[in-house]
Amino acid sequence: MSQDEYHKALPGHANFALPREKPYKPLNGKRPIPEKPSPVVEEPPAPDPVDVWDQRVAGGLAFLRRRLAGAYEVDEFGFDRELNDSVFQPMLRVLYRDWFRTEVFGVENIPDTGGGLLVGNHSGTLALDALMLTTALHDKHPRQRHLRLLGADLVFRMPVLSELARKAGATVACNPDAERLMSDGELVGVFPEGFKGIGKRYSERYKLQRFGRGGFVSAALRTGTPITPVAIVGAEEIYPILADLKPLARLLGIPYFPVTPTFPWLGPLGLVPLPSKWLIEFCEPIPTAHLTEYADDPMVVYNLADQVRETIQATLHTLLEKRPDPFGR
């Protein structure tokens, strides 16, 4: 290329022309609509720890004012719902959530309203399984339902423990009280094994003891309320009973005197439960509304009690397979 030809090809020269762009042809005869930028969603700010603490302090002071002024209610059995929800359940929740790492299954089998009888296996020396069951039902059920426990006479013969038990919603294990509660639409919890269950040795863990005469079945039949079997895994390991000092138990007037790996050797420290992993399952309820006329039939009562017992035992085996390590996460 000569020097003149080179200069003619430079921009700005009279003979220089930019290439023309092709005319824009929209697809389908429509121009594309430019996308609007998506709005930026700002995450809500985390609550100020100081504000949360202030709210808790204010709530606690308001609670104390109501207690001192007597502005609270208890039912005919002595159940104090506000005290239970504000004091008892938060204390139990530390064990339930952090210490025992409890998992719950089948809570959808518990109705939102209406009475019912929950029948569970019993173990653990100090009956913590009953208390953990109340917390599981309160925390996991969408309606935060309360469980009215039926306790042994021994519990209500102790001055301080008796008052606390009634404030927490428990009452004496007798059919008239159970029937009245279920007729009022309450959920009632019963452990037919009684002291035979919580006082059995570790070698017999998760083997259900005899259910007695099936009085709980008669109460459910008379009121036509469903019976829900409940299986609890984890309580057997918190105080493994190696021996029972029966002579000492008779001397003290208690059903059994347990010897565990930590009690009585460590004194009060032996009362600290071992941190076992807990699983609780609410089984499918057994309807009884069509059997009310058989409340006094011993054969029907026995068969129903046996059905409940077999359901709990089978569910215990299933839960144990889910939890190969008693102290795992």
C-alpha positions in Angstrom: 0.0 0.0 0.0 1.3 3.4 -0.9 1.5 6.3 1.5 -1.4 8.1 -0.2 -3.6 5.1 -0.1 -2.8 4.7 3.6 -3.8 8.3 4.5 -7.1 7.9 2.5 -8.0 4.9 4.7 -7.5 6.9 8.0 -10.6 8.1 9.9 -11.4 11.8 9.1 -10.5 11.5 5.5 -13.2 12.6 3.1 -13.3 9.1 1.6 -13.6 7.4 4.9 -17.1 6.0 5.8 -18.1 4.0 8.8 -20.0 0.8 8.2 -23.7 1.2 8.6 -25.4 -0.8 11.3 -28.2 -3.1 10.2 -31.7 -1.9 11.1 -33.1 -3.4 14.4 -35.7 -6.0 13.8 -37.5 -7.0 16.9 -38.4 -10.7 17.4 -42.1 -11.5 16.8 -42.7 -7.8 16.0 -42.2 -6.8 19.7 -39.4 -5.0 21.3 -38.0 -6.7 24.4 -39.1 -5.2 27.7 -36.0 -4.5 29.8 -36.1 -6.4 33.1 -36.5 -4.3 36.2 -33.9 -4.8 38.8 -35.1 -7.0 41.6 -35.7 -5.0 44.8 -33.1 -5.5 47.5 -34.7 -7.4 50.4 -33.1 -6.2 53.6 -33.0 -8.8 56.4 -34.6 -7.6 59.6 -32.1 -6.5 62.2 -31.2 -9.0 64.9 -33.0 -8.2 68.2 -30.9 -6.2 70.5 -29.8 -8.5 73.4 -30.3 -5.6 75.8 -33.9 -5.2 74.6 -34.6 -9.0 75.0 -33.1 -8.9 78.5 -35.2 -5.9 79.4 -38.4 -7.7 78.2 -37.6 -10.7 80.3 -37.0 -8.6 83.4 -40.2 -6.7 82.8 -42.1 -9.9 82.3 -40.6 -11.4 85.4 -41.5 -8.4 87.5 -45.1 -8.4 86.2 -45.3 -12.1 87.0 -44.1 -11.4 90.6 -46.6 -8.6 91.0 -49.5 -10.9 90.0 -48.3 -13.6 92.3 -48.0 -11.2 95.3 -51.4 -9.7 94.5 -53.0 -13.1 94.2 -54.1 -12.3 90.6 -53.8 -15.8 89.3 -56.1 -18.8 89.0 -55.9 -22.5 89.9 -58.5 -25.2 89.0 -60.2 -27.5 91.3 -57.2 -29.9 91.3 -54.8 -27.1 92.2 -53.3 -26.7 88.7 -51.6 -23.3 88.2 -51.2 -22.8 84.4 -49.3 -19.6 84.7 -46.8 -21.0 87.2 -46.4 -24.1 85.1 -45.7 -22.2 81.9 -43.5 -19.5 83.4 -41.5 -21.4 86.0 -41.8 -25.2 85.8 -41.6 -25.7 82.0 -38.6 -23.4 81.5 -36.7 -25.3 84.2 -37.6 -28.7 82.7 -36.7 -27.5 79.2 -33.0 -27.3 80.2 -33.0 -31.0 80.8 -35.4 -31.8 77.9 -33.5 -29.8 75.2 -29.9 -29.4 76.3 -29.2 -32.3 78.6 -31.2 -35.2 77.2 -31.4 -33.8 73.6 -34.9 -35.1 73.2 -36.5 -36.0 69.9 -40.3 -36.4 69.6 -42.3 -38.4 67.0 -46.0 -38.7 66.3 -47.2 -35.6 68.0 -49.8 -35.3 65.2 -51.6 -38.2 66.9 -52.6 -35.9 69.7 -55.8 -34.0 68.9 -56.0 -30.2 69.2 -59.0 -30.4 71.5 -60.8 -32.9 73.6 -59.8 -35.4 76.3 -57.5 -38.3 75.9 -55.5 -40.8 77.9 -51.8 -41.1 77.3 -50.3 -44.4 78.6 -46.5 -44.6 78.8 -43.7 -46.9 79.9 -42.1 -46.0 83.2 -38.4 -46.0 84.2 -35.6 -43.9 85.5 -35.6 -44.2 89.3 -36.9 -40.7 89.9 -39.7 -40.6 87.2 -38.2 -37.9 85.1 -39.8 -39.5 82.1 -43.2 -38.2 83.3 -41.9 -34.7 83.5 -40.2 -34.9 80.1 -43.4 -36.1 78.6 -45.2 -33.0 79.8 -42.5 -30.8 78.2 -42.6 -32.7 74.9 -46.3 -32.3 74.6 -46.2 -28.6 75.6 -43.4 -27.6 73.3 -44.1 -29.8 70.3 -47.9 -29.7 70.0 -49.2 -26.8 68.0 -51.7 -26.0 70.7 -49.1 -26.4 73.5 -51.4 -28.8 75.3 -50.9 -29.6 79.0 -50.7 -33.1 80.3 -52.4 -33.9 83.7 -50.3 -36.6 85.3 -51.7 -39.2 87.6 -49.3 -39.7 90.5 -48.8 -42.3 93.3 -50.2 -41.7 96.8 -46.6 -41.5 98.0 -46.1 -38.3 96.0 -49.0 -36.6 97.7 -48.0 -37.6 101.2 -44.9 -35.5 101.0 -45.6 -31.9 102.1 -43.5 -29.8 99.6 -43.6 -32.3 96.7 -47.4 -32.7 97.0 -47.9 -28.9 96.6 -45.5 -28.7 93.7 -47.1 -31.7 92.0 -50.6 -30.2 92.2 -49.4 -26.8 91.0 -47.9 -28.6 88.0 -51.2 -30.3 87.1 -50.8 -33.7 88.7 -53.4 -35.4 90.8 -53.8 -38.7 92.6 -54.0 -41.8 90.4 -57.6 -42.8 90.9 -60.4 -43.4 88.4 -62.8 -40.6 89.6 -60.2 -37.9 89.1 -59.0 -39.3 85.8 -62.6 -39.5 84.5 -63.4 -36.0 85.6 -60.4 -34.6 83.9 -61.0 -36.4 80.6 -64.7 -35.4 80.6 -63.5 -31.8 80.9 -61.4 -32.2 77.7 -58.0 -32.6 79.4 -55.2 -34.9 78.4 -54.3 -37.4 81.2 -51.0 -39.2 81.6 -50.7 -42.5 83.3 -47.9 -45.0 83.8 -49.4 -48.4 84.7 -46.1 -50.0 85.6 -45.9 -47.8 88.7 -43.0 -48.3 91.1 -42.2 -51.7 89.4 -41.2 -49.8 86.3 -39.0 -47.0 87.7 -37.5 -49.3 90.3 -36.4 -52.2 88.1 -32.8 -53.0 87.6 -30.8 -52.0 84.6 -30.5 -55.6 83.4 -34.3 -55.4 82.8 -34.2 -52.2 80.9 -37.0 -51.6 78.3 -38.8 -54.7 79.3 -42.3 -53.6 80.3 -43.6 -54.8 83.7 -47.1 -55.9 84.4 -49.8 -53.3 83.9 -51.9 -54.2 86.9 -55.7 -54.6 86.6 -56.1 -52.1 83.8 -57.9 -49.5 85.7 -56.8 -46.8 83.2 -58.7 -48.7 80.5 -61.9 -48.6 82.5 -61.6 -44.8 83.0 -61.1 -44.3 79.2 -64.0 -46.5 78.4 -66.4 -44.7 80.7 -65.6 -41.4 79.2 -65.2 -42.7 75.6 -61.8 -41.0 75.2 -59.1 -42.4 73.0 -56.1 -44.2 74.5 -52.7 -43.1 73.1 -49.7 -45.4 73.8 -46.5 -43.5 74.4 -43.0 -45.1 74.2 -40.1 -43.3 75.9 -36.5 -44.3 75.3 -33.6 -42.7 77.4 -34.8 -42.8 81.0 -33.4 -46.2 81.7 -29.8 -44.9 81.4 -30.0 -41.8 83.6 -29.8 -43.7 86.9 -28.8 -47.3 86.0 -30.0 -49.4 89.0 -27.5 -52.1 89.9 -29.1 -53.2 93.2 -32.1 -52.5 95.4 -31.5 -52.3 99.2 -34.9 -53.6 100.3 -34.3 -53.6 104.1 -33.2 -50.0 104.0 -36.2 -49.1 101.8 -38.6 -50.7 104.3 -36.9 -48.8 107.1 -37.3 -45.5 105.3 -40.9 -46.3 104.1 -40.1 -46.1 100.4 -40.7 -48.6 97.6 -37.1 -49.2 96.8 -33.6 -47.9 97.6 -31.5 -47.8 94.4 -27.8 -48.4 94.1 -26.4 -46.9 90.9 -22.9 -46.3 89.7 -23.0 -42.8 91.3 -25.5 -43.1 94.1 -25.1 -43.2 97.1 -21.3 -43.2 96.5 -21.1 -39.5 95.4 -23.7 -38.2 97.8 -25.9 -35.4 96.3 -23.8 -35.5 93.1 -25.2 -39.0 92.5 -28.6 -37.4 91.9 -27.4 -35.7 88.7 -28.8 -37.8 85.8 -26.5 -39.1 83.2 -26.9 -37.3 79.8 -28.6 -40.1 77.8 -30.2 -39.5 74.4 -34.0 -39.5 74.6 -36.6 -40.4 72.0 -40.4 -40.1 72.6 -43.1 -41.4 70.3 -46.8 -40.8 70.5 -48.4 -43.9 68.9 -51.6 -44.0 66.9 -54.6 -43.6 69.3 -57.0 -46.4 70.1 -60.6 -45.3 69.9 -63.0 -46.3 72.8 -66.2 -44.3 72.0 -67.9 -47.5 70.7 -67.0 -49.5 73.8 -68.4 -47.4 76.7 -70.9 -50.1 77.7 -68.0 -52.5 78.3 -66.2 -50.4 81.0 -66.9 -53.1 83.6 -66.2 -56.1 81.4 -62.9 -57.6 82.7 -62.2 -59.4 79.4 -62.6 -56.2 77.3 -60.5 -54.2 79.8 -57.8 -56.9 79.8 -57.6 -57.1 76.0 -57.3 -53.4 75.6 -54.7 -53.1 78.3 -52.7 -55.9 76.6 -53.0 -54.2 73.2 -51.6 -50.9 74.7 -48.8 -52.8 76.4 -47.8 -54.7 73.2 -47.9 -51.4 71.2 -45.6 -49.7 73.6 -43.2 -52.7 73.7 -43.0 -52.9 69.9 -42.4 -49.2 69.6 -39.6 -49.3 72.2 -37.8 -51.9 70.1 -38.1 -49.6 67.0 -36.9 -46.6 68.8 -33.9 -48.5 70.2 -32.9 -49.4 66.7 -32.9 -45.6 65.9 -30.7 -44.9 68.8 -27.7 -47.4 68.7 -25.6 -45.2 71.1 -27.4 -44.4 74.4 -25.3 -41.3 74.9 -24.9 -40.1 71.3 -26.1 -36.9 69.8 
